[in-house]
């Protein structure tokens, strides 16, 4: 499944048309992490969210 398909499945809302979903997708940034790298510790606050492949 490609990243665009994954994000389209996340942003399913009756008031979002395809153009709006595409804008949201373009605002995302792909980030890579090393295997076993800690991204966020339990209880820690974040200003982002993560979608794992």
Backbone bond lengths (Angstrom), bond angles and torsions (degrees), N, CA, C in turn:
res aa  C-N    CA-C-N  psi(-1)  N-CA   C-N-CA  omega(-1)  CA-C   N-CA-C  phi
1 X - - - 1.458 - - 1.540 108.08 -
2 X 1.309 117.76 130.42 1.463 119.84 -179.17 1.531 111.32 -82.90
3 X 1.316 118.39 160.52 1.470 121.63 -177.04 1.521 113.79 -55.62
4 X 1.319 117.78 -37.56 1.462 121.05 179.96 1.530 110.52 -62.87
5 X 1.314 117.29 -42.48 1.469 121.51 178.76 1.519 111.20 -64.49
6 X 1.327 115.90 -41.06 1.466 120.56 179.69 1.519 109.85 -61.59
7 X 1.337 116.52 -48.52 1.465 119.81 -178.34 1.522 111.80 -67.25
8 X 1.331 118.17 -35.29 1.465 120.31 177.07 1.525 110.50 -63.81
9 X 1.322 117.39 -33.66 1.463 119.83 178.55 1.529 111.37 -72.65
10 X 1.343 117.27 -26.92 1.462 121.46 178.03 1.524 110.48 -75.53
11 X 1.331 116.76 -43.40 1.465 121.90 -175.24 1.519 111.60 -93.42
12 X 1.325 116.65 63.74 1.455 121.69 176.74 1.525 107.69 -100.69
13 X 1.305 115.62 106.12 1.461 121.33 -179.83 1.519 107.23 -143.51
14 X 1.317 118.12 135.40 1.467 120.63 -175.82 1.539 114.51 -59.48
15 X 1.320 117.65 -25.81 1.465 120.15 -177.65 1.529 113.31 -94.88
16 X 1.330 117.93 1.75 1.461 121.00 177.78 1.529 109.24 -99.23
17 X 1.325 116.34 117.66 1.464 119.05 175.97 1.525 108.97 -86.45
18 X 1.319 116.60 175.12 1.468 121.20 -177.10 1.526 112.57 -59.15
19 X 1.332 117.05 -39.57 1.465 120.46 -179.65 1.528 110.91 -63.55
20 X 1.324 117.06 -39.84 1.465 121.12 179.14 1.518 111.06 -66.37
21 X 1.322 116.21 -42.04 1.463 120.68 178.47 1.523 109.74 -62.76
22 X 1.333 118.10 -41.61 1.462 121.62 178.80 1.529 111.05 -62.41
23 X 1.330 117.72 -38.85 1.475 121.17 177.06 1.519 110.69 -62.33
24 X 1.316 116.52 -43.04 1.468 121.45 179.13 1.530 109.44 -62.86
25 X 1.322 116.33 -44.05 1.457 121.02 -179.47 1.523 110.77 -62.16
26 X 1.325 117.65 -41.85 1.466 121.21 179.39 1.528 112.36 -63.67
27 X 1.333 117.17 -25.80 1.466 121.19 -179.35 1.534 112.00 -76.75
28 X 1.333 117.47 -14.03 1.458 121.10 179.69 1.524 111.05 -77.02
29 X 1.304 114.83 153.12 1.452 121.19 179.25 1.526 108.37 -126.13
30 X 1.314 115.87 127.73 1.462 120.44 178.93 1.520 108.66 -79.94
31 X 1.319 115.95 129.79 1.460 122.20 -178.45 1.530 107.52 -127.25
32 X 1.301 116.20 140.61 1.463 120.86 -179.83 1.527 109.99 -110.38
33 X 1.329 115.24 142.57 1.454 121.75 177.66 1.518 108.84 -127.39
34 X 1.310 115.40 152.23 1.465 120.38 176.82 1.524 109.26 -74.81
35 X 1.310 116.41 153.69 1.457 121.65 177.03 1.523 108.96 -56.90
36 X 1.303 116.82 132.98 1.476 125.40 179.69 1.526 113.77 71.06
37 X 1.327 118.44 6.32 1.460 120.39 177.10 1.528 109.36 -70.70
38 X 1.312 117.03 136.01 1.456 121.53 178.94 1.527 108.19 -79.42
39 X 1.323 115.85 122.43 1.462 121.85 -178.77 1.525 109.78 -93.06
40 X 1.308 115.67 -43.65 1.455 121.99 -177.80 1.523 108.19 -154.55
41 X 1.311 116.99 133.61 1.466 120.76 179.05 1.521 109.56 -88.74
42 X 1.325 115.63 148.97 1.459 121.15 179.39 1.519 110.01 -55.72
43 X 1.337 115.73 130.37 1.452 121.40 179.25 1.523 113.84 90.12
44 X 1.320 116.74 -14.95 1.457 121.57 179.73 1.535 109.79 -77.07
45 X 1.328 117.26 139.23 1.463 121.14 178.66 1.523 110.12 -84.52
46 X 1.313 115.75 151.79 1.460 120.64 -179.20 1.522 109.79 -136.21
47 X 1.316 116.76 154.50 1.467 120.28 174.94 1.530 109.72 -105.35
48 X 1.321 116.71 17.42 1.452 121.99 -179.03 1.523 108.66 -142.13
49 X 1.318 115.17 170.28 1.463 119.44 170.60 1.521 107.48 -129.57
50 X 1.301 115.85 160.58 1.447 120.21 -173.62 1.521 110.15 -125.85
51 X 1.299 115.64 136.21 1.466 123.15 176.59 1.527 105.66 -117.44
52 X 1.315 116.91 111.52 1.464 120.97 -175.23 1.518 110.28 -91.21
53 X 1.332 115.86 140.19 1.463 121.04 174.11 1.500 109.49 -90.08
